[in-house]
Amino acid sequence: MESGGFARAVCYAKLVYIELQYWLIGLSPEGYHGQKAAAWARLPDYPHAIAQMRQSLKYSESANSRLCVAYYLACLDDWANAAREYAQAVKLNPSPQILLAQAEAELRSGNSQKGLELISAVEVLLDTGNAGLAGTCAELRKEFGLPA
């Protein structure tokens, strides 16, 4: 069996293992759905991963769960919905990294004004020691032809 086929088989085995953990050991609903989402994402089957993370959100609202949904939507090039999910995550954890992810999603969905506002907000939050995020801000400005 090729490595891709082997990797898929391992992911499907992981899904079965997660199911057994849930029924025999008693995983929390959030953990159960989160682990299943991660396994689906490794396949990569993002629609199933999104569905599982949305199930997890029914039990517990968390920035990490919202980030996963947003990321999986972005992997499907569903930028408008990814931007909405990132915005929800920002409400729970307004970190510069999440704001920058939302900015990229806004830009890729065609909302240049909102993307520019978010990049500007991130730049205000950055200290001089965070060259990585500053570089990402500059790259997004350049890619989308935004003023410096």
SENUKE-552759 format. One record per residue: z, y, x of N, C-alpha, C in turn. Coordinates in steps of 0.001 Angstrom, whole numbers, plus 524288, in hexadecimal, padded with zeros to 5 digits. Layout:
REM residues N
ZYXZYXZYX
...
END
This chain:
REM residues 148
800007FB6C8035280000800008000080000804D780382
7FCE0808C4802147FCA880D8880530801B3810A3804BA
8026E8144C808568074B817518085D807E581A8A8036B
803A481CB280143803FB81FA57FC65805BE81C277F7E9
803AC817747F7BA80533813B77F3AE80AD5811FB7F461
80C57811567F93D811C080FDD7FA4F8157A814307F8AC
814068190A7F9E68175381D807F87A817DF81DE37F285
8139F81CF97EFB4813DB81D0C7E9F381774818B17E7F6
81709814177EA4781A5580FBD7E8A282014810FC7E995
82139813737EDFA826A0814F67EF2D82896818DF7EB1E
8254E81C9E7E9A9826E68207E7E5BB827E981DE97E074
8248781A4C7DEEE82568817947D9F782A5E814447DA34
82B5B811CC7DEAF8303780EDA7DF55834E58127B7DEF2
83465817227E1208389881B067E0CC839A481C757DB1A
8358F81D087D7F98363C81E3D7D26783940819E67CFA0
838078150C7D0EB83ADC810A27CE9684088810B57D05E
84162811B47D55E846AE811F37D783849E0816447D4E0
8477C81AC77D40F84A2C81F1F7D16F84BAD81D957CBE4
8482C81AE97C93B84942819237C3E484DE28155C7C3D3
84DF7811CA7C78E8525A80E207C7E885776810F87C911
8573C814D17CC9685BF0817E17CDC285DFB81A8B7C8D1
85A7881CAE7C5D485C0781F877C11D85ECF81BE77BD4C
85C8C817567BC6685EAF813CB7B87186342810847BA6C
8633A80F227BF768675080BAC7C16D86BD680E907C40B
86AB4812C17C6BB86EC7815897C99A8709E81A547C6A2
86D0B81CDA7C40686E7C821687C0F686D62826977C3A0
8689B827537C5728671E82C727C788867D2830907C349
868F9835517C4DE86924839927C10F8639883A7D7BF11
862FF83C817BA5A85DB883D8D7B85D85AA6841407BBEE
85D5C845447BE0F85A9D848E57C17D858AB8461F7C66C
85C0F842F17C8BD85A988400F7CD6E8563C83C2A7CC6C
85694839887C7F78529C835BC7C67684D42838547C60A
84CEE83C897C30E847EC83F227C24B84611841CC7C74C
849AF843F67CA528483A846647CF42845F88427E7D320
8486C83DEA7D38B84673839E97D71C84127837DC7D54D
84089837327D02383B7B835687CE28837448397D7CF2B
838A083E777CE83834D28429D7CF8B83316842767D53D
836C7841D47D8CA835778419B7DE5A831EA83CF67DF8B
832F1838817DD2082FA1833E67DDFB82A1E834D87DBDF
829B9837177D7388248D838417D50B821A883C277D87E
8246883FEF7DA97821E9843E37DDE381FCD841787E2ED
8226883D767E4EA8208283ADE7E9A981B81837D77E8AF
81A47836987E3CF815988336C7E2C38105B836337E3B4
80F1283AB07E3178113983F227E03880F4783F2C7DA8E
812E683EC57D704811D183F047D16C8151C843837CF47
81314848387CFF28161784CE07CEA38173284D8C7C8CE
813A784C127C54F8151484C817BFBE819EC849487BE59
81A4A844857C07381EF3841587BF73823C2843C37C215
8230E845D37C6C982768848497C9918297484CFA7C681
825E28501A7C4688276D854A87C15282A6D852EF7BC78
8287484EF17B9D882B1784D0A7B51C830A484B397B659
8314D848877BAB583680846AA7BC2683A2884B327BD7E
8383084F1D7C04B83B82853907C1A283CF2856AD7BCC5
83967857067B90A83AB1859BD7B42883EF4856CB7B130
83ED98519C7B1808430A84E7E7AF268483B84FB27B1CF
8481F850167B6F484CD6851587B9F184F05856A37B849
84B9285A637B75084D3F85FA57B5C884FE485FC37B06B
84EEE85BCB7AD438519285B7E7A82B8576B85A907A8E2
858DE8581E7AD3085E58856D97AE288611685AEC7B180
85E2885D557B50F86098861087B8A585C7D864D37BAB0
85D5D869CA7B9BE859CF86DD87BBB185B3686EF97C15C
8578486E327C4E08588886F5C7CA60853B3871CA7CCD0
854A18750B7D0B9850468778B7D37A84CE08736E7D628
84F5886F6A7D86B84C5186B5A7DB20848B3868707D772
84A8E867307D2C98473C864897CEFD842B78680B7CD60
843D686D057CC6F83FB9870C87CB0C83BC0871467CF7F
83DBC871577D45483A35871AA7D8CF8369986CF07D91C
838B5868687D7FF83577863B07D80F8312A864077D3F4
8328E8659B7CF3E82E9E8661F7CB1882A7386A057CCD6
82C2086E857CEE18286C872897D098824DC870767D4E9
8272386DBB7D8A78241186BA17DCFA82016867A27DB07
821B8864297D78F81E248603A7D581819BE862D27D264
81AF6866EB7CF7A816E7869D37CCAB8132486C5D7D083
8153B86E847D4BB811EA870E37D8B780E5386CCF7DB38
8104C8681B7DBF380D10863E97DE1880879862A27DA85
80918863AF7D579804EA862DB7D1A880196867C57D0ED
8028F86BC17D40F7FFEF870E07D39A800D5873727CE53
80535872527CBE1806C0874E27C70280A52879717C873
807EE87D747CABA80AE2881B17CD1980DD5884FE7C92C
80BA8885D67C48A80E5A8891F7C0A98137A886907BEFC
81359881847BDEA8182E87EC77BC6C81BDD87E377C108
819B887D8D7C5B481D0B87D577CA5E81FEA882827CB0A
81D35886D97CA2B81FB288BFA7CAA98242C88C897C6CB
8236F88AAC7C202827A488AEC7BE1C82C53887A27BFBE
82B5B8830E7C1E582FA987FB97C3AE83278882217C858
82F75884627CBFA831F1887087D0688354D88B927CE7B
8337088E6A7CA858367A892C57C85B83BA8890CE7C620
83B9388C487C39D8406D889FC7C1928440D888727C60E
841D4886597CA42844FC884DF7CED084763889AC7D15F
8447D88E047D17E8467B892D87D3C984B40894C77D0C7
84B4A894007CBA984FCF895967C885854B2892957CA32
853F588DC07CBDD8585788A747CD7A859BF88B287D33D
855D688C837D672856B088D267DC10852AC891127DE26
854178960C7DE3E8504B89A077DFD484F9689A707E5C4
84E448962D7E83984D838963A7EDE78480C8984B7EF36
8477289A757F3E18424A89C717F57883E11898317F57A
83F86893677F6D683BB788F2B7F6FB8398088E0E7F18D
83CF188DF37ED9E83B2388CDE7E853837F8891787E643
839AD896427E76A836A989ADF7E5D58313189AC67E83C
830D9899217ED1782BCB898E67EFB78284F894A27ED55
82AA78903D7EBE7827A688C207E945825A188E1E7E401
828EA890F57E12D827318933D7DC3A822CF8972A7DD2F
8234A89A4D7E14D81F3989E1E7E28E819FD89B6E7E37C
81A108972D7E67D8152F8945F7E77B812E7892357E26C
81635890007DF208144C88DDC7DA268120A892337D6BB
814A4896A57D69F812A589B117D38F80D5289CC87D5A6
80CD789D397DACC807E889ED27DD228039389AE07DBF3
804D3895E77DC83800D5891E17DBA37FF5C8916A7D5E0
802C6893277D26080167893067CCCB7FEB6898147CB17
7FDE289BA67CED47FAFC8A0617CDA07FE518A5167CC55
8036D8A4A37CCC6806F38A8F37CB8D8085D8ABD67D09A
8049D8AEF27D283805458B18F7D78F809C48B5737D79D
80A648B85F7D35D80E818BC5A7D336813EA8B9DC7D3AF
814DE8B5B87D0A1819F08B3127D0D781ABE8B09C7D63B
816A68AE3A7D867817088ABED7DD9A818738AFEF7E1BD
815E88B4837E1728170B8B8AF7E52581CAA8BA9A7E497
81E858BB2B7DFC1823F28BCD47DEDA827C78B8F57E140
826B48B3EC7E09582A378AFED7E2AF82A228AFD77E8A9
825878B0607EAF68253A8B08E7F0B1828498B5407F2B6
827A58B9A77F02782A838BE5E7F1C6830628BD8B7F150
832208BAE77ED26837B18B9C97EC6D839AF8B6327F0C0
836928B25D7F2408381E8AECC7F6798388C8B1D67FB92
834DC8B5337FCA7834ED8B82980182839BE8BBA5801DC
83B858BDB07FD6D840488C0DE7FD61845078BD877FEB6
8450A8B8A87FCEC8497B8B52A7FDCF849B98B2F18035D
845488B2D9806048450D8B05C80B2C847C88B39E80F4E
84A7A8B0E8812B984C9A8B3908174F848C18B2C881BCF
849958B54D81FFA845E68B51182456845AA8AFA8826D9
849848AC6A825F2849A38A742828578468E8A31E8256F
844218A4698211D8415C8A07E81E1483B758A13D81E8E
839698A00A82317833DC8A0CE824258306C89D27820F1
832688988581FA982F4B894BD81CAF82DBB896CB81758
8318C898BA814678305A89ACA80F3682D3689FD680F8D
82E5A8A3128136C82B5C8A7E28141D825A48A69281537
824C38A29A8185F81F6A8A0DE8197E81CAD89ED7814AA
81F7F89BFA8116F81D3A89A0580C9781BCC89E80808F4
81F298A265808A381DFB8A70980578818EB8A98A80760
8186B8AA2580C84813C18AC8C80EC780EE18A94980DB2
80F668A41880E1D80AF78A0A080D138092A8A1088076B
80CE98A139803BF80B7A8A1BA7FE37808CF8A7017FD3A
80AEF8AB217FF818087F8B04A7FEE4802CD8B02A800D2
801F98ADB68055F7FCC38AD73807947F9238AA1D80441
7FAFB8A56D802C57F7BA8A1D77FFBA7F5DE8A4287FA91
7F9638A70B7F8047F8108A9247F2EA7F6778AEE67F30D
7F5BB8B1097F7BE7F3E48B6557F85A7F7A38BA6C7F636
7FCAD8B97E7F700800AB8BD277F515801E08C12D7F94B
8036A8C5D87F7B0804BA8C9DA7FB9B809878C84B7FECE
809778C9E2803BB80DCE8C88A8073D812678CC1E80695
END
